């Protein structure tokens, strides 16, 4: 019962933060490079890896709140994506981007800390304690990898037509394609390492 409550709390917490930011960005243009249109600002907002990772974590936790033994292939890919995604989000932001991104008001500061620190920590801790485990295999890994590749293709295609990129390390306009592709390759390397790490943790935890 407790793990259902915790998963439901994480899901509602993440969704409420994302909903709050959605409302704010719908009504307000904070920077000159942000799109003028409310709809375009939301497309830009939901192109951020941080937002998508937290949203996937929320959806996977909601599934577990309904059915703790959820075992569908789509859920397993969603779950792996969310765990790796929030880990990359937390690591990259807190090691490299914290001083670069300064939220313009208190509500967005709270949302920023929630999406980059609090929710990832809660999601990873709940997974480490309650699982579910035995959900990562080669097929799940390939599905997760393909979805990551799809996200990268989307970012570059959208950026080509709008000159807008969610992160500086893939901003072709500012750093060019060679550096942007190098940045993407580093993220994919981190993805591989984390997938292997979480598979190892699963193997150890499932033996207990």
Phi, psi and omega per residue, in radians:
X1 nan -0.716 -3.107
X2 -1.086 -0.745 -3.107
X3 -1.157 -0.548 3.056
X4 -1.138 -0.744 3.136
X5 -1.122 -0.766 3.141
X6 -1.108 -0.790 3.125
X7 -1.102 -0.694 3.105
X8 -1.139 -0.687 3.110
X9 -1.092 -0.811 3.137
X10 -1.057 -0.772 -3.133
X11 -1.064 -0.847 -3.107
X12 -1.196 -0.636 3.112
X13 -1.090 -0.882 -3.111
X14 -1.111 -0.769 -3.118
X15 -1.140 -0.668 -3.141
X16 -1.161 -0.686 3.115
X17 -1.151 -0.795 3.136
X18 -1.127 -0.686 3.111
X19 -1.118 -0.700 3.115
X20 -1.103 -0.809 3.115
X21 -1.142 -0.641 3.092
X22 -1.014 -0.807 3.130
X23 -1.094 -0.748 -3.119
X24 -1.127 -0.822 -3.098
X25 -1.268 -0.404 3.052
X26 -1.143 -0.644 -3.036
X27 -1.698 -0.310 -2.970
X28 -2.295 2.366 3.000
X29 -1.835 1.951 -3.024
X30 -1.548 -0.527 -3.062
X31 -2.250 2.746 -3.109
X32 -1.091 -0.565 -3.088
X33 -1.428 -0.142 3.078
X34 -1.232 2.529 3.130
X35 -1.065 2.614 3.121
X36 -1.289 -0.619 -3.102
X37 -1.333 2.421 3.103
X38 -1.058 -0.741 -3.131
X39 -1.122 -0.762 3.129
X40 -1.146 -0.580 3.086
X41 -1.145 -0.663 3.116
X42 -1.209 -0.662 3.062
X43 -1.066 -0.745 3.097
X44 -1.095 -0.770 -3.126
X45 -1.085 -0.803 -3.107
X46 -1.392 0.071 3.006
X47 -1.547 -0.166 -3.133
X48 -1.288 2.311 3.107
X49 -1.010 -0.655 3.129
X50 -1.025 -0.849 -3.102
X51 -1.140 -0.818 -3.119
X52 -1.118 -0.682 3.137
X53 -1.118 -0.789 3.124
X54 -1.175 -0.619 3.098
X55 -1.162 -0.730 3.082
X56 -1.118 -0.673 3.091
X57 -1.094 -0.747 3.121
X58 -1.054 -0.792 -3.120
X59 -1.139 -0.722 3.139
X60 -1.174 -0.676 3.102
X61 -1.187 -0.629 3.090
X62 -1.125 -0.713 3.080
X63 -1.050 -0.727 -3.132
X64 -1.243 -0.524 3.078
X65 -1.158 -0.582 3.109
X66 -1.401 -0.789 -3.103
X67 -2.442 1.719 -3.108
X68 -1.074 -0.323 -3.134
X69 -1.785 0.380 -3.120
X70 -0.930 2.270 -3.009
X71 -2.427 0.226 3.121
X72 -1.164 2.634 -3.118
X73 -1.043 -0.753 -3.128
X74 -1.066 -0.671 3.098
X75 -1.149 -0.739 -3.103
X76 -1.109 -0.684 3.080
X77 -1.176 -0.767 3.108
X78 -1.041 -0.746 -3.108
X79 -1.148 -0.798 3.123
X80 -1.118 -0.756 3.093
X81 -1.003 -0.763 -3.078
X82 -1.182 -0.742 -3.122
X83 -1.141 -0.808 3.109
X84 -1.170 -0.709 -3.098
X85 -1.077 -0.833 -3.119
X86 -1.239 -0.478 3.066
X87 -1.176 -0.843 3.099
X88 -1.055 -0.746 3.115
X89 -0.977 -0.883 -3.092
X90 -1.160 -0.786 -3.085
X91 -1.149 -0.901 -3.082
X92 -1.125 -0.768 -3.098
X93 -1.135 -0.850 -3.030
X94 -1.315 -0.395 3.110
X95 -1.635 -0.505 -2.984
X96 -2.255 -0.388 -2.971
X97 -2.088 -0.037 -3.072
X98 -1.059 -0.700 -3.105
X99 -1.392 -0.227 -3.103
X100 -1.503 -0.754 -3.076
X101 -1.713 2.006 3.119
X102 -2.058 1.898 -3.134
X103 -1.038 2.491 -3.025
X104 -1.386 -0.243 3.121
X105 -2.598 3.042 -3.022
X106 -1.156 -0.705 3.136
X107 -1.044 -0.751 3.141
X108 -1.276 -0.474 3.037
X109 -1.149 -0.754 3.092
X110 -1.095 -0.792 3.127
X111 -1.087 -0.711 -3.119
X112 -1.078 -0.815 3.111
X113 -1.163 -0.622 3.134
X114 -1.119 -0.816 -3.062
X115 -1.313 -0.479 -3.069
X116 -1.755 -0.279 -3.068
X117 -2.286 -1.081 -2.942
X118 -1.159 -0.937 -3.083
X119 -1.150 -0.796 3.058
X120 -0.991 -0.736 -3.140
X121 -1.116 -0.765 3.129
X122 -1.123 -0.746 -3.125
X123 -1.114 -0.788 -3.129
X124 -1.216 -0.670 3.130
X125 -1.151 -0.757 3.138
X126 -1.125 -0.659 3.093
X127 -1.140 -0.752 -3.105
X128 -1.125 -0.586 -3.113
X129 -1.425 -0.843 -2.981
X130 -1.962 -0.188 -3.098
X131 1.314 -2.434 0.100
X132 -1.289 2.617 -3.137
X133 -1.803 -3.101 -3.046
X134 0.998 0.737 3.130
X135 -2.038 -0.126 -3.097
X136 -1.885 2.162 3.015
X137 -2.533 -3.081 -3.067
X138 -1.077 -0.710 -3.134
X139 -1.123 -0.737 3.107
X140 -1.149 -0.751 3.118
X141 -1.042 -0.769 -3.138
X142 -1.136 -0.689 3.094
X143 -1.105 -0.713 3.115
X144 -1.163 -0.739 3.136
X145 -1.104 -0.745 3.139
X146 -1.111 -0.660 3.116
X147 -1.178 -0.609 3.067
X148 -1.143 -0.741 3.094
X149 -1.084 -0.732 3.102
X150 -1.051 -0.706 3.093
X151 -1.105 -0.766 3.129
X152 -1.086 -0.737 3.104
X153 -1.080 -0.755 3.120
X154 -1.034 -0.784 -3.107
X155 -1.080 -0.745 -3.115
X156 -1.254 -0.666 3.114
X157 -1.157 -0.818 3.124
X158 -1.086 -0.737 3.137
X159 -1.108 -0.616 3.130
X160 -1.064 -0.661 -3.081
X161 -1.600 -0.380 -3.081
X162 -2.000 -0.246 -3.024
X163 1.049 0.463 3.115
X164 -2.088 2.207 3.123
X165 -2.241 2.454 -3.077
X166 -1.208 -0.406 -3.093
X167 -2.373 2.584 -3.080
X168 -1.145 -0.604 -3.044
X169 -1.247 -0.132 3.017
X170 -2.134 0.254 -3.119
X171 -1.403 1.708 -3.084
X172 -1.065 -0.595 -3.124
X173 -1.084 -0.690 -3.068
X174 -1.532 -0.652 -2.992
X175 -2.092 -0.154 3.126
X176 1.498 2.864 -3.083
X177 -1.146 -0.723 -3.124
X178 -1.004 -0.827 -3.136
X179 -1.196 -0.658 3.129
X180 -1.120 -0.762 3.120
X181 -1.159 -0.602 3.064
X182 -1.111 -0.752 3.106
X183 -1.077 -0.736 3.112
X184 -1.122 -0.733 -3.136
X185 -1.097 -0.600 3.102
X186 -1.182 -0.662 3.088
X187 -1.145 -0.719 3.121
X188 -1.158 -0.625 3.067
X189 -1.099 -0.765 3.089
X190 -1.086 -0.661 3.093
X191 -1.043 -0.831 3.127
X192 -1.040 -0.800 -3.108
X193 -1.109 -0.731 -3.140
X194 -1.201 -0.688 3.107
X195 -1.055 -0.756 3.114
X196 -1.148 -0.736 3.132
X197 -1.061 -0.804 -3.100
X198 -1.237 -0.534 3.044
X199 -1.146 -0.722 3.105
X200 -1.120 -0.742 3.111
X201 -1.083 -0.730 3.091
X202 -1.023 -0.793 -3.124
X203 -1.066 -0.743 -3.136
X204 -1.229 -0.737 -3.103
X205 -1.226 -0.629 -3.086
X206 -1.250 -0.242 3.105
X207 -1.438 -0.259 -3.070
X208 -1.448 nan nan
